[in-house]
Amino acid sequence: MEEEEAAAVARLGCDQVLSILHLLPAESVLSFAAACRAFHAWASSDALWEALCRRDWGARAAAALAERRRRAGGVPWRRIYAELGRHLDDIWVAYVGNGAGNRSSAVFNWQQLDSGTPSGRFGHSCSIIGDALVLFGGINDQGQRLNDTWIGQIICEESRRMKILWRLLEVGPRAPSPRGAHAACCVDDKFIVIHGGIGQSGSRLEDTWLLDLSNGLRSGIWHQIGDTEPLPSSRSGHTLTWIGGSRMVLFGGRGSEFDVLNDVWLLDISERYPKWKELKYDLSNVLGEMPFPRVGHSATLVFGGKILVYGGEDSQRRRKDDFWILDLPVLLQFESGSKKMTKRMWKKLRIDGQCPNYRSFHGACVDTSGCHVYIFGGMVDGLVHPAEASGFSFDIMLLDNRSEDLPENISTNHYHVDIPPRRHWPL
């Protein structure tokens, strides 16, 4: 079957193949190149990789790289993309100074930690459980999907310094298939749940796995769960957010046909046989607006029992800068069988202060109070923000919300500090 598919592609003209490759993520182009010599020749086109640089990093960045390339004697564009797009294995920690909740006195101090393992990768998940990090999967520089599980023990030392000791977690003979760009969350400091992602063949996955870490992180056991229909469709770049107890919410992502989604699913792992439940609703019964479909967004549980959704991109890779609140009490009321919503389940927020740039595939986390969300890095549209020559963002945004009811607006701060190198994972 694979030989027949390869022969069908080979019957297309070079221009047709290149037109298709122009639309794919760089990792998919590398996978295409590995199929055979003919595909490798097509995927090594200098014009193709120049176009990918312009698409992913913006016209202004590509122009600067073209001048640097000319001075270097015509370095291949694929090499330029590989060098600038290499996957990092560095680890950084940010210390928040006294008064982090006071917008006038918040200070960030970054420290790079000694590393070396795990290997460089992107599209992995990294969840905090107690005083340790749990890292799973990802995609390496060669486009290979991974399914290793690592524990990073956080050790705090004097003078506000820390180190992380990594070790490969023993999980036994059964584990999720290799993948990247999956969704993951920690549940009650005992379990890690992952869903979906991109597998070895480049296809998107729909399976759900639970890592049991209840023995004190000495070892773990993977179990496949939630395999009874209905199931969330195959996807990547979505979010999975723990909402307390044994429940989590899945939102958005990119489907198997490269469609971008905005469906909402609920999973409760307290049942003997956990099942997914889609929160379908008649739009005529929905009060107010709803967020557009998106992939590469963040979804963070904040104070007041609400999920803050920020950014992402649509099916045309147009990045967003909007903030939405998903009201969990309303969502759970609807999930329990309420026919009509009496309150808005989704609310779009207005921003006071400096609004973060349009971005996708960024990082986001909340402090222990649930009132402050920190956003770092990600992919920024170079055409929308030409001042950022590389097309990436280096800033950190503080979202301040102290109202239990989450008013129509939230405030932001922008911090210019010495920080880690830029990074993203555009899938």
C-alpha positions in Angstrom: 0.0 0.0 0.0 2.8 2.4 0.9 4.6 1.7 -2.4 1.4 2.4 -4.3 1.0 5.7 -2.4 4.6 6.7 -3.2 4.1 5.9 -6.8 1.0 8.0 -6.9 2.9 11.0 -5.5 5.8 10.4 -7.9 3.4 10.8 -10.8 2.8 14.4 -9.8 5.1 17.0 -11.3 7.8 18.7 -9.3 5.9 22.0 -9.1 2.8 20.3 -7.8 4.7 18.4 -5.1 6.6 21.6 -4.0 3.2 23.5 -3.8 2.0 20.8 -1.4 5.2 20.8 0.7 5.0 24.6 1.0 1.8 24.1 3.1 3.3 21.5 5.6 5.2 22.0 8.8 8.9 21.6 8.5 8.8 18.4 10.5 6.4 16.9 7.9 8.7 17.9 5.1 11.6 16.1 6.8 9.4 13.0 7.2 8.5 13.2 3.4 12.2 13.4 2.6 13.0 10.2 4.5 10.6 8.1 2.3 12.9 7.6 -0.8 15.6 9.3 -2.8 13.2 11.0 -5.2 11.3 12.5 -2.3 14.5 13.6 -0.6 15.6 15.4 -3.7 12.3 17.3 -3.9 12.3 18.1 -0.2 15.9 19.5 -0.4 14.9 22.3 -2.8 16.6 25.5 -1.7 13.5 27.5 -2.9 11.3 25.4 -0.7 13.3 26.0 2.5 13.6 29.7 1.7 9.8 29.8 1.5 9.5 27.9 4.8 11.8 30.4 6.5 9.7 33.3 5.2 6.5 31.6 6.3 7.6 30.6 9.8 9.8 33.6 10.7 8.4 36.5 8.7 9.6 38.4 5.7 11.8 40.8 7.6 13.6 37.9 9.4 14.1 36.1 6.0 15.5 39.2 4.4 18.1 39.5 7.2 19.0 35.9 6.8 19.3 36.2 3.0 21.9 38.9 3.5 23.8 36.8 6.0 23.6 33.9 3.6 25.0 35.9 0.8 28.0 37.0 2.9 28.6 33.4 3.9 28.8 32.3 0.2 25.3 30.8 -0.3 24.7 28.5 2.6 21.7 26.2 1.8 18.4 27.5 3.2 17.7 24.1 4.7 20.9 24.4 6.8 19.9 27.9 8.0 16.5 26.6 9.0 18.0 23.6 10.9 20.5 25.8 12.7 17.9 28.4 13.8 15.2 25.8 14.4 17.3 23.3 16.3 15.6 21.9 19.4 17.1 22.9 22.7 18.0 20.8 25.8 18.6 23.7 28.1 16.7 24.3 31.3 15.9 27.7 32.9 14.2 28.8 36.1 12.7 32.2 36.8 12.7 33.5 40.3 9.9 36.0 41.1 11.1 38.7 43.5 9.2 40.1 46.5 6.0 41.7 45.5 5.3 39.6 42.5 1.6 40.4 42.9 2.5 44.1 43.0 2.7 45.3 39.4 5.2 48.0 40.2 7.7 45.8 42.0 7.6 42.4 40.3 11.1 41.3 39.3 12.2 38.2 37.3 15.6 36.7 37.7 16.4 33.9 35.3 19.0 31.2 36.0 20.2 28.5 33.6 20.5 25.1 35.2 23.1 22.5 34.4 21.5 20.0 32.0 22.4 17.5 29.3 19.5 15.1 29.7 16.9 14.6 28.5 17.9 15.2 24.9 16.8 18.3 22.9 13.2 18.0 21.7 10.0 20.0 21.1 6.3 19.2 21.3 6.9 17.3 24.6 4.9 17.7 27.7 6.3 18.7 31.1 4.1 18.7 34.1 4.8 19.5 37.8 3.9 17.0 40.4 4.9 17.9 43.9 8.5 19.0 43.9 9.3 17.2 40.6 8.8 17.6 36.9 7.4 14.8 34.7 8.5 15.0 31.0 7.1 12.8 28.3 7.7 12.3 24.6 8.3 15.0 22.0 10.1 15.2 18.6 13.8 15.4 18.2 16.0 17.1 15.5 15.6 14.2 13.1 11.8 14.3 13.3 11.7 11.1 15.4 8.9 10.8 17.8 9.8 9.8 21.4 8.0 8.1 24.2 10.5 8.2 27.1 9.3 9.4 30.5 11.7 11.4 32.7 11.5 12.6 36.3 13.3 15.9 37.2 13.7 16.2 40.9 13.8 19.9 41.9 16.3 20.6 44.7 16.3 24.1 46.2 19.6 25.4 47.6 20.7 28.4 49.5 21.0 31.9 47.9 17.9 31.3 45.8 19.5 28.7 43.6 18.2 25.3 42.6 19.1 22.3 40.5 17.2 19.6 38.7 18.3 16.0 38.8 16.9 14.0 35.9 16.5 10.3 35.7 14.7 8.0 33.2 11.5 6.7 34.9 11.0 2.9 35.0 7.5 2.4 33.5 7.6 -1.3 32.6 6.8 -2.9 29.2 3.7 -0.8 28.3 3.8 2.8 27.3 2.1 5.2 24.9 3.3 5.1 21.3 5.9 7.7 20.4 4.4 11.1 19.9 4.7 14.9 20.1 2.3 17.8 20.3 0.0 15.9 22.6 -1.9 17.4 25.5 -1.1 16.5 29.2 -2.1 17.5 32.7 -1.3 16.4 36.3 -4.1 15.1 38.4 -4.0 15.5 42.2 -0.2 15.1 42.3 -0.7 11.4 41.6 -1.3 10.9 37.9 -0.3 12.3 34.5 -2.9 12.1 31.8 -2.0 12.5 28.1 -4.2 12.6 25.0 -3.6 12.6 21.2 -0.6 14.1 19.5 1.3 13.4 16.3 2.6 9.8 15.9 5.5 8.3 14.0 3.8 8.4 10.6 2.8 12.0 11.0 -0.8 11.0 11.7 -2.7 12.5 14.6 -3.7 10.2 17.5 -6.9 9.9 19.6 -5.8 7.7 22.5 -5.7 8.6 26.2 -3.2 7.3 28.7 -2.8 7.6 32.4 0.6 7.4 34.2 0.1 6.2 37.8 2.8 7.8 40.0 1.2 7.0 43.4 4.3 5.1 44.6 6.3 8.2 45.2 7.9 8.6 41.8 10.1 5.6 42.2 8.5 4.0 39.2 5.3 4.5 37.2 2.7 2.4 35.3 1.0 3.5 32.1 -2.6 2.5 31.5 -4.6 3.2 28.4 -8.0 4.7 29.5 -11.1 6.3 28.0 -11.2 4.1 24.9 -15.0 3.7 24.9 -16.9 5.8 22.4 -17.7 8.6 22.1 -14.1 9.9 21.9 -12.5 13.2 21.1 -11.3 13.0 17.5 -7.6 12.7 16.6 -5.8 15.9 17.2 -2.6 17.8 18.2 -1.8 21.2 19.7 -4.8 21.0 22.0 -5.1 21.6 25.8 -6.0 19.3 28.7 -6.6 21.2 31.9 -7.2 19.6 35.3 -10.2 21.3 37.1 -9.9 19.7 40.5 -10.9 16.3 41.9 -10.7 13.7 39.1 -11.9 15.8 36.2 -10.2 17.5 33.3 -11.3 19.5 30.3 -10.0 19.1 26.7 -10.3 22.1 24.3 -9.5 22.8 20.6 -6.5 21.5 18.6 -5.8 20.6 15.0 -7.6 17.5 13.6 -6.5 14.8 11.3 -7.6 16.7 8.2 -5.7 19.8 9.4 -9.0 21.3 10.5 -8.9 23.4 13.6 -11.4 22.7 16.4 -13.2 24.4 19.3 -15.0 21.5 20.9 -15.1 20.9 24.6 -14.8 17.5 26.2 -14.9 16.3 29.9 -13.1 13.3 31.3 -13.6 11.9 34.8 -11.0 9.3 35.8 -12.7 8.4 39.1 -14.9 5.9 37.3 -13.7 2.3 36.9 -13.9 2.7 33.2 -13.3 6.4 32.5 -15.3 7.8 29.6 -15.1 11.0 27.6 -18.2 13.2 27.4 -18.6 15.9 24.7 -20.3 19.0 25.9 -22.5 19.6 22.9 -24.8 22.5 23.0 -27.3 24.2 20.8 -25.9 27.5 19.7 -29.4 29.1 20.1 -29.1 28.3 23.9 -25.6 29.7 24.3 -25.5 33.2 25.8 -22.9 35.6 24.5 -19.9 34.8 22.2 -17.9 31.7 21.8 -14.1 31.4 20.9 -13.2 30.6 17.4 -11.5 27.3 16.7 -7.8 27.3 17.5 -4.6 25.3 18.0 -1.5 26.1 20.0 -3.3 28.1 22.6 -2.9 27.9 26.4 -5.7 26.9 28.9 -4.9 27.7 32.5 -7.0 27.0 35.6 -7.3 30.3 37.5 -8.9 31.6 40.7 -12.7 31.3 40.9 -13.0 27.9 39.1 -12.4 29.2 35.6 -10.1 28.3 32.7 -8.3 31.2 31.0 -7.8 30.4 27.3 -5.3 32.7 25.4 -3.9 33.0 21.9 -3.4 30.2 19.4 -3.9 30.2 15.7 -6.6 29.3 13.2 -6.5 27.0 10.2 -4.7 29.6 8.1 -2.0 30.0 10.8 -3.4 33.5 11.7 -2.4 34.0 15.3 -4.6 35.4 18.0 -4.3 37.7 21.0 -7.7 37.2 22.6 -8.5 36.0 26.2 -11.5 33.9 27.0 -12.8 32.6 30.3 -14.6 29.2 30.4 -16.8 29.2 33.5 -16.5 25.7 35.0 -19.6 25.9 37.3 -21.8 26.8 34.3 -20.0 24.1 32.3 -20.6 21.4 34.9 -24.2 22.5 35.4 -24.7 22.1 31.7 -22.9 18.7 31.8 -25.3 17.5 34.5 -28.2 17.8 32.2 -29.4 21.4 32.3 -31.4 22.1 29.1 -30.6 25.8 28.9 -27.7 27.9 30.1 -28.7 30.7 32.6 -25.2 32.2 32.5 -22.6 32.6 29.9 -20.3 29.6 29.7 -17.7 31.5 27.7 -16.8 35.2 28.3 -14.3 37.2 26.2 -12.2 39.5 28.3 -10.9 43.0 27.7 -7.3 43.8 28.5 -6.0 46.8 30.6 -2.4 47.6 30.2 -0.1 46.4 27.4 -1.7 43.5 25.6 0.5 40.5 24.7 1.3 40.1 21.0 -0.6 37.8 18.8 1.0 34.4 19.4 0.7 30.6 19.4 2.5 27.6 20.9 3.6 29.6 23.9 4.0 28.6 27.5 1.7 29.6 30.3 1.5 28.9 34.0 -0.3 30.2 37.1 1.1 31.0 40.5 -0.2 29.3 43.7 -2.8 32.1 44.3 -4.4 31.4 41.0 -4.5 35.2 40.4 -1.4 35.7 38.3 -0.7 33.9 35.0 2.7 34.1 33.4 3.1 33.8 29.6 6.4 33.1 27.9 7.7 32.9 24.3 5.8 31.3 21.5 5.4 32.0 17.8 4.5 35.6 16.8 3.3 36.6 13.3 6.2 38.6 11.8 3.8 40.3 9.4 1.6 41.6 12.2 4.6 42.6 14.3 7.4 43.5 11.8 9.5 45.1 14.6 10.2 41.6 15.8 12.7 40.6 13.1 12.8 36.9 14.0 9.1 36.5 14.3 9.4 35.2 17.9 8.5 36.7 21.2 10.8 37.2 24.1 8.4 38.8 26.6 6.7 37.7 29.8 3.2 38.8 30.5 1.6 38.9 34.0 -2.1 38.6 34.0 -3.6 40.0 37.2 -7.1 38.9 38.3 -8.2 39.4 41.9 -11.9 39.2 41.4 -13.7 36.0 42.2 -16.2 36.7 39.5 -13.6 37.6 36.9 -14.8 40.9 35.5 -14.9 41.9 31.9 -11.3 43.0 31.9 -7.9 41.9 33.4 -4.7 43.8 33.7 -1.3 42.9 32.2 2.3 43.8 32.8 5.2 43.4 30.4 8.7 42.5 31.8 12.0 43.2 29.9 14.5 40.9 31.5 17.5 38.7 30.5 15.8 35.5 29.5 16.3 32.1 27.7 16.7 31.9 23.9 13.6 32.1 21.9 11.7 28.8 21.3 8.4 27.5 19.9 6.9 24.3 18.3 4.8 25.2 15.2 2.6 22.2 14.6 
